[in-house]
Amino acid sequence: MPVQASRRPSSSGSAAPSGRVATVIPAQSRPSSGGPGAGPPGGGTGGRTGGGSAKKRTKRKDPLWARLTVVFGAVLMLSSGVAIVGSKVLIGQATGDIAKGNLLGEAGKSDAEGGASLDGPIDMLLLGVDARERWAADDVRSDSIIILHIPASHDQAYLISIPRDTEAQIPPFKKSGYGGGSGKINAAFQAGAANGGGWEGGAQLMAQTIKRLTGISFDGAAIINFGGFKNVIDTLGTVRICVSQEVQSLHMSYVDGKPMWNADAKKTGKQRTPVVHKKGCQEMEGWAALDYSRQRKTLKNGDYDRQANQQQLIKAMAKKATEGGMLSNPAKMNNLIKAAGKAFVLDTGGVAIENFIFTMRGVTGNELTMLKTNNGTFHANGNNTEGLSEETMAMFQAVKQDKLAEFVFTHPEVISTRK
């Protein structure tokens, strides 16, 4: 009989990816025979200012993708309404080793749009990758594409996922030699990363593609390798996830009661028992929460359900950090920052991280509102790609105009009901 996911993995290992800093990226972590994570290839040293122009930054001796704070629940976590330990100076010292870079290129907000300013609405691009050891660093697609919108009031945050199969016009990209074309939007990251473009190039081309599709420019970006969330969740202890539909894992099995990747489990020659995530709310350890958030093919609404599950995971992490007193305990917060530092890379558009954190300190995990594109189900074009409905395009227009709260009020059906 399948066993509900509830046990610890036999062992784990992670390695901070090497490359440039431009967003938040968790390092790959394997639940059984922990191998090093696939890191982004080397990138340039350009930093972004308000108008999207690049300037050189001093190279760091540390791996560029090595240090950061938390998911972009990370910034949300650290920016919670809970009392934050210390002043801006102390926060600046704690986050001083975080690598920074240019993930947005020409998709950054211009001065006319409020670039390099935190006075108005804040729009962040979160790109989730699930890199594996066997994949080349320049051959990775971004299957999780999330826009984080914070209105000018800075007291609320919205997460909107773009379907991975959305048909999009991908512009030419000189850095990787890509000539442009039409295809699934998740291919934009791969096209930008190819031929030495690196994960930074992948993020830039993805950001430009999304700007062309939606009209939204960005204040910053983060690359999230979902495998790296394990370290953050383990530091938090567990996260509360409400499973909406029972799903058997396509990636993991139990061997002698220990969860392992299927490839590793097969090597043992022992009997394997499928990992099954049972319907209902439960506290999940890091490996289980990540495995659940990776499932797509066997879910009723495929990638749309996975989008909702990954949004739920980000919100659960933010809530756990703010509710557990972690942000008001210097030792606990330091451990959280260290764990997240192995998971992300961040581009704040040239704004000091401590200013970013304090600007958003009114946002807590409870104020993270998850929104659905295409009403959370398939909107096929008929050519194996997804289109975006008129309602979804109107929602993106509301983001651009900072009228998302009004849009959600008149279109409550776009709100995800996941807890």
N, C-alpha and C positions, 0 to 999 in steps of 0.2 A: 504494500500500500504506500502511496506517496506520503511523505512526511512534511508537515508544515515547517516553513523556514523559521527556526528559532535558535539554532545553535551557533557557536563560534566556528570560524574557519580554523583549519589546522595550523596555518601559519600565514603570514603576509609579509610582503616586502614592497617598498616603493622607492623610487628614485626621482629626485627633482629633475624635470626635463631641462635641457640646455637650450638656449636661444635667447631671443630678445623679450623684454617685458613690454606688454602692451595691453594685457587684460588679466583676468584672473584665470589661472589654469591649474587644475589639480593634477599631481603626478600620477602616473599609472600605478595601481596597486593590485596585486593578484592575491586572491584569497588562499590559495594553497601553497604552491611553490613559487613564492614571490620573486618574479624577475623584474628587472628595471623597466620603468615606463618608457614608452616611445616619446621622446621630446621633440619639440619643434626644431627644424633646422636653423642654422645661424641666420640672423637678419642684419639689418643695418643699425644705425644708431640714431636715427632721426626721431625727434620729439615733435609733438603737434602743438601749435598755438591756435588761437581762436579761429583764424581763417583757413585752417587746414594746411598752412605752410609748414615746411619741415625745417628743423634746425638741429645741428649736431649736438650730441650729448657726450659727456665723458664716458668712456667704456668702463664697465665694472669688471672686476676680477671674478665675481661670482657668476655662476650660470645665469643667463639673462632671465630665464623663466623661473628662477629659484624662489623668490620670496614675495609674499603678499599677505593680506589679512584674511579674508574669509570669502565665502561665496558672495555673490553680490546680494546675497543675503549677508555677505561679509561686510560690505559697506553698510548694508541695512542693519546688520547685527550691531556693528560698532556705532551706528547712528541712532540707536534706539532711544526711546524716551526715558529709559532707565538711566539713573545717574552714571555718567561715564567717569571712570577713574582718571583724575589728573586734568591738567590744562592742555591747551593746544600744543604747548611746548613738549609736554610729556608724551602726548599722542604722536607728535612729530618724531620724537626720538624712538618710540616703539616701532614706528613704521618706516624708519629712515633707510632700511636696507631693501625696501621693496623696489624691484627693478621697474623701470618705466620705459615706454616706447610709443611708437606710432601705429596703432591698429586701425586707424580710420582713414588716413590719407585724405583724399578729396571729399570724403563724406562727412568730415567734421563740420560743425556749425561755423558759419562765417561770422565776422564781427557784427554784421547787420542782423544776424539771427541770435545774437547774444553769446557768441563763442567766447571761451575763456572767462565766462562769468557765471556765477551761481545765483544771480538775483532772480532769474525767471525759471521756467520749467526746465527740467533735466531729463534728457533722453539718453539711455545707455543701451548699447547693443551687447547682448550676452550670447556667445557662440559656444555651444556644447559639442565637444568632440569625445570620442570614445576610442582613443588610440590604443592599439595593441602592439606587443613586441614585434610581431612578424610583419607589421606594416612599415613601409618606408615612410620617413618623416615628411616627405613631400607628396605623399599619396594618401591623404586622409581627407574625408569629407566631413562637413559640419552638419550633423543630422538634427541638432537641436538649435533652433534660431529663435531667440526671445528678445523682445523689445521691452525694456523697463522704463516706464514713464512716471515721472514725479512732477505733479503740477507746481505752478509757481508758489502755491501756498506751502509747499514742502511738508505737508502733513498726511500724505497718502502716497501709495505706490501701486502701480498696475503692471502686471506681467501679461504680455501678449505673445503667443507663439505663432510663427509662420510655418506652415506645413513644409516638410522637407522636399516634397515632390511638386511644389508650386512651380508652374512654368514662368520663366523670367528671361528677360534679355540681359545677358551678362556682357558688360562692356569690355573693350580691349584693355589689356593690362601689360604695360611695357616691361615691368620688373620680371615677369615670368615668361614673356614672349607670347602671351595668349592673344589671339586675334579677335576675340569676341564671338558671340553666337547666342543661340536660344537653347535652353535646356532646363533641367530641374535645378532649382535654386541652390540645393545643397552641393552642386558641382562647382559653384563659384569659389568656394574655399579651396578645393583641390586645384582648380585652374590657376588661382593666385599663388598657391604654395609651390607649384611645379617649377622645375628648372632653377632651383635655388631661391625662389621667392620666399620660402619658409612660411611658418605659421603667421608671421606678421603680414606677409604678402597675401596669404589666404584671407586673413581678417579684413584687410583693406579692400580687396576685390569684393568680398561678401558685402561689406558696408556700402560700397558704391552701387552694387546691384540692388540692394534694398532701398537705397535712396532713390534710384531710378524707378523702382517699382511703386514705392509708397509716398515719395516726396519728403520723407523724414530725414533730417540731418541729426548728427549725434554729438553729445558732449563728451562721451567717453565710451570705452568698450572693455569687454572682458572675455577671455577664452577660458572655458571651463571644460577640463577633461573629467568627465563624470567618474572615472575610475579613482580619481584623487579625492573625491568626497569622502571616501572611506575613513581616511585619517581624521578629517574634521568631525565626522559623526562619532567615531570612536572616542574622540576627545570630549564630545558632548555626552557620551554614554550610549544613548539610543535616541531615535526620533519616533514620534507618533505618526503612523501612516494608516489611513483608512483605505483598505483595498476594496475597490468598487466591484470587481469581478474576479472570481477565482482564476488563477493562471498558473500553469505549469511552466517552470523555467526551461528555456531552450539552451541555457548556457551552463547551468550548474546542477550537480547531483551530490547526494550524500554517499560517502564511503566510510563504513565503520562509524557512522553518526557524525562525520565531519563534512562540512560543505566544501566542494572542490570544483574547479572548472572541469567541464566534461572532458576536455583533452587530457588533463592531468589524471582525472578519475579513471579513464580508459587504460592508462599506462600501468595502473596498479594491478590490473587483472582481477580485481575483486568485484563483488556484486555492487551495483549502483542503484540507489533509490532516488527517483526524481525529487527535486526541490519544488514544492507547491506553495504558492502564496494564497492562503485562505481568505475568503471574503470577510470583511469586518475590520474594525479599528484595533490596532495593536502597536506595541513598542517594538521597533526593529533595530537590530544592530546594523553597523555600517555595511557589511557585506550583503545582508538581506535587502536593505533599502535600495542599494545600488542595483542589485540584481532585478528587483521588481521594477525599478525605473527604466531598465534597459529593454524590457519586454515590448514587442510591437506586433510581430507577425500573427500571434494567436489572440490578440485583443479584438473585440467586436468592431471598433472603429480604427483599428490599426494605429497609424502615427498620431492621429488626433487624441486617442486615449493615452498614448505614451506622452504626448505633450502635457496633458493634464496631470499625469503622474509625476512628471519631472517638475512641473510648477509646484505641485503639492510638496515635493521633497524640499525644494528651495524654501518654501514657506515654513515647513516643519523645522528646518534647521535654524531659520531666523527666530522662530518662536521659542525653540528650546534654549537658544543662547540668551534671549532676553528674559525668559521666565526662570532660568536656573541660577540667577545671580552671578553668572559668569562675567558680565560686563562691569560689575561693581566689585569684583575681586581681582586685584592686580595679578596674582599668581595664576588664577584660572584664565584670565584674559590673555596672559602671556603664552600659556600653553595652546590656547586656541589660535593665536596669531602664528605660532610656530607651525602648528598642524596645517593651517591654511596656506602658509608660506610655501609649502611643498605642493600646493594644489593649484595655484592661480598665477596669473599675470594681469596687471591693471594699467589701463590708459585713462587718466583723468583729464585729458585735454589740456595739460599744462597747469592745472590747478593743484595746489598742494593738497596732499591726501588728508591732512588734519583739517583743512578748511572744508573739504568735501564731506568729511565725517560730521563735523559740527553743523554744517548747513542742513544735513538730513537727520539731525538728532530727534526730530519729532516723528519720524517714521518708525514704527515697530512692526514685528512680525504679524500682529493682528490686523495691521492696516494694509497688508499685501492683498490686493484684489486680483484674482486670476480671471482672465478673459479668454473667450473662445473665438477662434476664427472659423468661418463657414459653419457656425452653429455647432461646432464640434463633430462634424461628420463629413463624409466624402463629398467633394464638389468637382467631379471628374470632367476633364476637358475632352475626353475621348481619344487622346493620344498617349495614354499612360502617364499623364501629368495632372496636377490639380490646378484649378483656377481659383480666384478669390471672388467671393460673392460681392454684390453691390453693397450689402450691409457691412462687410468686412472692410471694403475700400473706404466707406464712409467713416468707419471707426479709425482707420489710419489718418484720415483727414482731420478728425477730431483731435488726435494726438498732435499733429502738426500745429493746429491752432490753439492748443491747450484748452480744449473744450471737452475732454474725455469724460469728465464727471457728468456733464449735461447729457452727453451721448448715452452713457450707461444708464442714467435715470430714465431716459425715454426708450431704451432698448435693453431692459433687464435680462432678456434671454441670452445675452452674450456673457453673463457672469457664470463662471464655472461653479458647480455645486459641490465640488470636492472639498472636504474639510481640511 
